[in-house]
């Protein structure tokens, strides 16, 4: 499931780059319309020593470009990964003793490095929603009888709960906690991120009314609709979430 999500994120990045190019074409049309106004719709001022510009727009230009904004925030990030697992009886348990069972989870090497192995897992029924209550299971080290040297890395979680309702060979979902979960991080709306053709990433900030500045950011990872930042503007910074491609076209004079 996570691999599919990563593929989707990569696809989204390419889609955004394509949208930027498409947005430049749209912005060219919009710029041409705006330029018919008697006053200049945008002033572009170089910010000394930075290599970036300050865009100062008229109120009419902001409306025509459809700009919308949000803010960078500090949030406590809960990082989990849902994987498949199946239930087994403990090797030393009596056949009719199911008071304790172990959940067997196979993971790839990349996921193995990202998982916090000290944190309990949450066992979910296959048909439960992600927000449904699950069964807590604690990480344990076991030598499972069916493992071989070339088998995928495995994790084992012991379920020792009254009336857990799990039976051997039952398929379940397992919510694993990833390293860094629970820490405060700077996050920006993913919609605010724009990508260059070389993979560079930026946000357009809105430091003053009608004023916009493109700033570079380094993204650690994408979590749903949020971009978790490794480097970037501080929390509270206002950023453009709609119309960034048009701002990019305005900054670089597309259509002139």
Buried (B, 14 or more C-beta within 10 A) or exposed (E): EBEEEEEEEEEBBEEBBEBBEEBBEBBBEBBEEBEEEEEEBBEBEEEEEEEBBBBBBBEEBBEBBEBBBBBBBEBEBEBBBBBBBBBBBBEEBEEEEBEBBBBBBBBEEEBEEBBBEEBBBBBBBEEEEEEEEBBBBEBEEBEEEEBEEEEEBBBBBBBBBEEBEBEBEBEBBBBBBBEBBEEEBBBBBBBBBBBEEEEEBBBBBBEEEBBBBBBBBEBBBBBEEBBBBEEBBEBEBBBBBBBBBBBBBBBEEBBE
